[in-house]
Amino acid sequence: MGRLFGTDGVRGVANADLTAELALGLSVAAAHVLAEAGTFEGHRPTAVVGRDPRASGEFLEAAVVAGLASAGVDVLRVGVLPTPAVAYLTGALGADLGVMLSASHNAMPDNGVKFFARGGHKLADELEDRIETVYEQHRTGEPWARPTGAGVGRVTDYAEGFDRYVAHLVAVLPNRLDGLKVVLDEAHGAASRVSPEAFARAGAEVVTIGADPDGLNINDGCGSTHLELLKAAVVEHGADLGIAHDGDADRCLAVDATGAEVDGDQILAVLALAMREAGQLRKDTVVGTVMSNLGFKIAMEREGIQLVQTAVGDRYVLESMKAEGYALGGEQSGHVIVLDHATTGDGTLTGLMLAARVAATGRTLAELAGVMQRLPQLLINVPDVDKSRVGTSSELAAAVAEAERELGSTGRVLLRQSGTEPLVRVMVEAADIDQARAVAERLADVVKSALG
């Protein structure tokens, strides 16, 4: 069996790749593995379970809840809430396990299962591997140990999770947002109620788009993967800024008052300077990934802030932050982790903190984001190839070496397999966009021929 877990849980087409049986089995396996690890020792275990609004989340939630309860785990069902809300509540409620059903920015037919350990942190790779092993053992015939009678788990709807999470978001802000007009694009996703409520409680005048989920329209032409509607709405309403989330609201991209995009690197740059000013940027360091724009690195060096770069994936950013005690990290895609207030990327918190910086300084978002100059960066996704061979193909290695010689010190090349989708990502950075495009397209062709 190939590894089920990617960089962000188990994902696939709901009811095809990710079935009710798989969701149930993984949940039971997770309960058994955490019990073996001593997580439940001395007390009756509890899990927090949430989901985004996808239609498939309804039956997958039922499967996960059934699996956990059948393994003797009490379940607090929080309903439709963002991924970071489930992580926060797992920690705040002292739960032993959190489960989020979402495929984040993926299209509606997909869904996913993501587990959080006690404290609201993502499971370590070795625990995920153990869950897969135990799941496979029992799938092929080894019976589960099943509690009976009073030993089975109980299921409770925890409606208070919404208010508790929103109150947390507003409480950690350094200042209010009074006087700001903000457009929020909720991607018809998990933050459709949470984000507008939080911004309003913090004092902002709020305009919402993409906030009417029907189970089928999540990420459909809106949200952080489709900024066109937000850009137009910000200009139309004369707003100070716009904030876009993805389906599970663990990421945030922004739009300034002119309708120009502000990406995750720029958001990190703004927040890094704000946190250093407040004495909160520990070790004067921010954590990014190998996908961080070269302009971000240049800006941080100029400002006297160190940039530590990790592999792509917010889990690797978080691992570095926890290991070294850093306070801020994230990705160009908009996953931003403020470790003093969240255990994972939190798009609503990020948007609130960005808006708070605008309100506190009286400067426009465009001015604040201007601390860094983005170098032209082109990303091409190449589907339908054997992504596992991206690091072993000699033909591809030769093409990359040639491209790097051509770009010299003014650019760079990065090829990597997606952790959540069946494709290879080709990224080229150069001083000139035309050169970046030409090199990226040439490499994409080589990827197709070498790995297709």
N, C-alpha and C positions, 0 to 999 in steps of 0.2 A: 504494500500500500504506500503510495506517495505521501509526503507530509501534508496533512490536512491544514495545519495552521500556517498562515502566511505572516506577513509583518504586522497584520492588524486583525487577528482572529481567523475564523473559518468563514470563507465566503464562497458563494456560487449562485447559480440560478435557483431561486426558491422552488421547491417541489420537484426539482430535477436533480441538481447537484446537492443542494441543501434540503434534505427531506425532513419530515416530522420525525421519522425514525432516527435519523442521524442526530438531530437536535436533542431528542430525548436521550439517546445513548451517550452523547458527549456530556450531557448534564449529569447523568448517573455516574459516569466515569470520573468527572471532575469531583463529585462528592466523595467518591471512594479514594481518589488520589489524595485529596486534602485531608481526609480522615487518616490515611496511612502516614501522612507527613506530620501528624500531630496537631493540625490546625484546630480540630474540633475537641481536643482533649479536655475533659472535665466539664463540658457544657453541651447543651443542645444547640446544634448549628443553625444559623440564619443566613438567608441569601436575599439580596435586593435584585429584582428583575424588572427591567424597563425595555422599551422598544421605540423605534421611530414609527411614523404613521403608515408605512407600507402595508398593503392589504395582506401580504403573506406573513407579516409580523403577528397577525392575530392567531393563526394556527401554530406558528413556531413558538410563540409565547406559551400557548397552551401545552405544547410538547415539553418545553424546558421546565415549566412549573410542575408538570406531572412527573418528569424525571427526578427533579430535586426532591419533591415531596415523597416520592416512592423510595428514595434513598434515606429518608429520615430527616430532611432539611426543611425547616420552617421557611416559608417564602413571604416576603413583603413585596407585593406587586404594585409598582409605582406608575404603570401605564406609559403613556407617550411623554417622554422626557429626553433631553439631550444625553449623549454618552457621558460628558463630564458631570452631569447631574447624577447619573447612576454611580459614577466613581466617587463623587463627593458624598452621597448618601451612604454608600457602603462604608466609608470611613466614619462619617458623623454618627451613624447609628450603631457602630461597633459590629457590623455584620461580618461574617466569615468569608463571604463570597458575593460578588456582584456579577450579573449577567446582562449584557446589552445586546439586543437584536437589531442590527442595522448593517447596511452595506455602505454607509457613509455617503460619498459623492457618486457612487455607482448608480446606474439607471434602475428604474423601478423593478424590473423582473428579478434583480439580484437581491439577496439578503445575506446576513452574516450573524455569527455568534461570537461575542467577545467576552472573555472572563476577566474579572478583577479579583485580586487577592484581598485579604484583610487590609484595611487602610485605604483601599481604593486604587491600588497599584496594579499595573498589568502583570500577568503571570510570567514568571521566568521561563526561558526556553525549555529548561529541563523539566519543568512541571507540565508544560504543554506536550512535550514528547511523551511523558509518562501517561498523560490522559489519553493520547492516541493509542499507546500500547495497551492500556487497560481496556479501552473501547474495543479495539480489534480482538482482544482475547475473548471478550464476552460476546461479541458479534458472531464469532465462529464457534460458539457452543458452550463456553464455560459459564455456568449460571452465576447470577448476582446473589449476594447476600442481601436479603430483603427483610426490613423490619415489618412487624405486624402490630395490630392493636394500637395502643397509645404511642408506639414507636414511629408511626408514619408522620411525615411532616404536615403541618397545618399551613393554609394559604390565607393571607390577609391582604386586602386592598389598602395601600398606604397613600391616601389622597393628600396627606399633609406634606408629601415630598415636594410638591410644586412650590408652596409658600416657603418652605424651609430653604430650598435652593435659591430662590429669588432673593430672600432676605440675606443670605450669605453673600451673593454677588454685590448687592448694594452696600453692605456693611464694609467690604474691603476696599471700596473706592477711596482715593486720597482726597477727593473733593466732589461736589455736586456738578450737575450738567445744566443748571439753570441758564436759559438764554440760548441754548443750542437747539437747532432743528436738525433732526437726524432721520434719514430714510433707511429702513431695515428691509432687506430681502431675505426672507426666511426659507427659501427653496421649497416651500410647501412641506417643510420637514419638522423635525422634533422640537425646534425652538419657536415654533409659530406662536405659542402663547407666552413662553418664558421670556424671550428677548424683548418684545414690546413692553411687557410688564416691568421688567427690570429697568429699562431705559426711562420709562415714564416715572417710576418711583424715584429714580435718581435725578429727576427734574427736567429731562429733555422733552422737547416737543417732538412727537413721534409720528412718522408716516410709514405705513407698512405696505409692502408688496409681497407676493408669493407667500402669503400667510393663511391660505385656505386649503389645507391638505384634505384630499378625498381618498387617500390610500393608493391612488394611481398616478398622481401628478408630481410626486417628489422628484426634485432635481430636473424637472422637465422644462428646459429653456430658461431656467432661472437659477438663482443662488450663486455660490462662489465659482462655479464652473461656467456660468453664462452671465457676464456682468453687464450686458448691453441694456437690459431693462433698468437696472439700478442706475447706471450712468445717466440715462434719459430722465429718470424720475428725480434724481438729485438736482439736475439743472432745471427741470420743470417746476419743482417746488421751491427753488431757491434755498436749498438746504445747505448747512455747513459741511456736512459729510454724509456718506452712505456706508453702510455695513452689510456685507453679504456673508451668509453662512452656507454650509453644505447640509446634506440631509440629516446628519446627526449632530450638527453644530459643534464639532470639535475643532473647526477651523474658521478663520475669519480673514476676508480680504476687504479692502476699503476703497472708496472713491472720494476724491476731494471735490470741492465746490464747483470746479470747472468740468467735472465728469471724467477726470483722469484717474486711472487705476493706481492704487497704492498696494503693493504686494507684501508678502510676508517678510521679506528682507527689510523693506522700508519700515514696516510696523515694528520689527525688532529693533531697528536703529533708533526710532523715536522713543520706544519704551526703555531701551538701554540707557539713553541719556537722561530720561526722566528718573529712572531708578538710581542711577549714579548720583544725580543731584540730591535725591532723598536719602542717600547713604544705604540703599537697599541692594545695589549691584555687587554682590559678594565677589571679592578678588578682582573687581573691575573686569569681569569676563562674561561674554555671552557665548552660548553654544549654538552652532548652526550645523549644516550638513555639507557634504561635498557638492551639493547642488546650489549652495549659496552663491549669489552673484558676486563676481570679483569686485564690483563696485562697493558692495557691502563690506568686504574685507578691507578695502582701501580706506573707506570712511571710518571704520572702527579704529584702524591703526592711527589715522590722523587725529582722532579724538582721545587716544590713549587707552582704548579698550581692546582687550585681547579677544580674538575669535578662535574658539576651539571647534573643529569640524569633525563630524562623525559620519557613519554610513547613513544612507537615506532611510527615514522612518523615525517617527517621533519617539518610538520605544528606545532607539539608540541614543537620541538626544537626551531623553530622560535618564537613561543609565549613566551617561557621562555626568549629568547634573547631580545625580544622587551620589555618585562615587567621589566627586570632587567638591561637593558643597556649593555648586553654582546656583544662582537664583533665577536666571532667565535663559531660555533657549527656544528654538523652533525651526521651522522650515519655510522656504520660499512660498510653499503652497498655502500657508496661513495657519498651520499648526503652531501655536505659540503656547509655551508652558511657563507659567509664573509659579514657581514651586512653593512659594510661601502661602499661596492661596488655592492651588489646584494640583492634582496628581497626574493630570493628563492635559492634552491640549484642550482649551476651553474657548470657543469662538465668541460666546457672549461676554465672558470676562475680558477677553482681549479687546473687543469692540468698546466696551465700557471704559477700559483704561486708556485706550487711544482717544476717545471722546473727552475723557477727563483731562488729558494733557492739552488738548485744544482749548478747553474751557479755562484751565489754570493759567495758560500762557497768553491767551488772547491772540495767538497767532493762528493763521489758517493751517489746515492740514497740509496743503501744498508746500508751505514754508517749512513746516516741521519735517516733512518727508524729504525735502531738498537737501538734508544733511548728507545724503548719498546720491551718487549718480549711477544709475543702472547702466552697465555695459550691455550692448546688444547680445541677446541670448536666445538661441533658437532650439526648440525641443520638438522632435518628431517621434511619435509612437509607431512602432513597426509591429503589426499584429501577425498572427498565423505563422510564427517561426518557433524553432526550438530554443526557447530563451535560456535553457539550462547550459547551452554551449557557448554563451556569449563570452565567457572567460577562457575558453580553450581553443577556439578557432584560430588557426595560424593565418588564414586569409584575412580575417577580421583584424587581427593584431597588426598585420602589415599595413592595412588601410589606415588604422588609427595612427600608427607611427608616422606615416606619410603626411596625414592631416596635421599632426602636432608639429612637424618640421615646417609645414607651410605657415601655420599660425605664429610660430615662434613664441616670444614672451608676451605678446599682446592678446593671447587667447588661450583656450584650453578645450579639450574634448573629454566627454564622459559618456560611456556606454554602460547600461546596467539593465538587468531584468527587473520587471515590475514585481513587487511583492504581493500585489492584490489582483493583478489582471494578467492574462496570457499574452504578454507583449514585451518587446525590448524598447527601452527609451534611449534615443540618441540626442545628446545635448552638446551643442557647440556654442562657445562664447568667443567673440572677436570684437575688435575695435570698430569694425564696419559690418552692418547688418547684411549687406549683400554677400560679403565673404562668408559670414556665418551660415547664411542660407545655402550657399553653394556647397560648402564643406559638409553641412548636415545632410543635404539631399544625396550627395555622393556616398556618404557613409550609410545612409538608410538603404540605398540600393545594394551595397555590399552585404549588409545584414540580411536582406531578403535572399540574395543569391547564396550566401554562405550558410545560413541557418534555416532556409526555407525547406 
